[in-house]
Amino acid sequence: MKAEALKGHLDGLILAVVASGPAHGYAVIDALKQRSGGVFDLPEGTIYPALHRLEAEGLLASAWESASGRRRRVYRLTRSGRAALGQRRGDWQLFSQAVEEVLA
Amino acid sequence: MIDELDRELRAAGVPARRRRRIRLEFEDHLACDPSADLGDPGALARQFADELGTAYARRAGFAVFVALAPFGMLTIALFLFASVRVSYPPLALTLALVVGVQLAFVGGALAALRAWRLRRLVVMPAVEAGVLVRRAGLAVVGAALTTVPLGYLASGFYPFLLTSRPLAWVTLATGTAAALLGSAAVVRAWRLRPIADGEAHDLSFDLGLNVDPWRLALGTAGAVALCITLAGVVQSDPIDGLARGLADGSLCLAGFALFGRPLGLRRQVP
């Protein structure tokens, strides 16, 4: 799926992945691919600006960790992020139900 | 690719500390998957600047309002309930107080309003971010200006009889902290701004109205002039009321003309 088609939903998807547990950038992208059955195959670099922005908005927090001798930035959901995810899930349910009603 | 990304990030205005972090994250990514396609470095750098710059500008709008709100309430309480004027204060201090309070209130309120209106925007145009940061910056300048006469007031040099000197010190401390906190948010947003093209909205967008901003300004100035004139009529001095009403109405319009651009009251194109 093209990145353009995911515009507006990417934040919710990232928050949902990080809600499952703290993850670094590569793990977030990998989880998006795995959980979507390969449908969300985004240009990998584009996830990082979104991660940085979500952190700047206070929805994610991050810290350096060491893994295999490398420094790795690990992201976790904040309380505001959890609330935002709940809001986005609600919005999505409303939206998808409406689309289904129209398409059916 | 990472060196090229670093150059592009620098060109986009991303600060050195943020660039180092991005570099380390991308190196870790490539270590996990050496064949990963991270995308075009130029486009990535622009995306970083646009998304982070948007978040910082919006945060500056909210942060300044939240920081200044307690200061504003304490200042009102101080002048309404805890002071009695015994003579006219020096003109420079009076001007600093009058202008500072109004700049802080108008700038802070408009910054928060625009940030709220654009709360769901992932990327805002550079001009729009500039308006938001200027509003927040003017609010901080206003707060800093207000702390000068407040310092005199708290120190007892000001010709006010304070019924609560501790309240004056608390107000001064709150104002200083608010100006410092607000300026940190403004400086951060000023250093990294989005580079996306586009126009900035105007005052009618902030207020959710579909009116030409100049008409709005004329209406406000007219309402102010009318209220003050009516107050003069009620106080049995209609000529004085009319004179003061016209003067205040003209000042409203002059303020709109003077601050129309820095405060983003009128529509702006790059």
Chai-1 contact restraints between the chains, C-beta under 6 A:
chainA,res_idxA,chainB,res_idxB,connection_type,confidence,min_distance_angstrom,max_distance_angstrom,comment,restraint_id
A,G25,B,E25,contact,1.0,0.0,6.0,A-B,restraint_1
A,G25,B,H29,contact,1.0,0.0,6.0,A-B,restraint_2
A,Y26,B,H29,contact,1.0,0.0,6.0,A-B,restraint_3
A,Y26,B,C32,contact,1.0,0.0,6.0,A-B,restraint_4
A,P43,B,G39,contact,1.0,0.0,6.0,A-B,restraint_5
A,E44,B,A36,contact,1.0,0.0,6.0,A-B,restraint_6
A,E44,B,L38,contact,1.0,0.0,6.0,A-B,restraint_7
A,G45,B,L38,contact,1.0,0.0,6.0,A-B,restraint_8
A,G45,B,G39,contact,1.0,0.0,6.0,A-B,restraint_9
A,G45,B,L44,contact,1.0,0.0,6.0,A-B,restraint_10
A,P49,B,Q47,contact,1.0,0.0,6.0,A-B,restraint_11
A,P49,B,F48,contact,1.0,0.0,6.0,A-B,restraint_12
A,P49,B,E51,contact,1.0,0.0,6.0,A-B,restraint_13
A,H52,B,L52,contact,1.0,0.0,6.0,A-B,restraint_14
A,R53,B,E51,contact,1.0,0.0,6.0,A-B,restraint_15
A,R53,B,L52,contact,1.0,0.0,6.0,A-B,restraint_16
A,R53,B,A55,contact,1.0,0.0,6.0,A-B,restraint_17
A,A56,B,L52,contact,1.0,0.0,6.0,A-B,restraint_18
A,A56,B,A55,contact,1.0,0.0,6.0,A-B,restraint_19
A,E57,B,A55,contact,1.0,0.0,6.0,A-B,restraint_20
A,R70,B,D28,contact,1.0,0.0,6.0,A-B,restraint_21
A,R70,B,A31,contact,1.0,0.0,6.0,A-B,restraint_22
A,R71,B,L24,contact,1.0,0.0,6.0,A-B,restraint_23
A,R72,B,D28,contact,1.0,0.0,6.0,A-B,restraint_24
A,R73,B,E25,contact,1.0,0.0,6.0,A-B,restraint_25
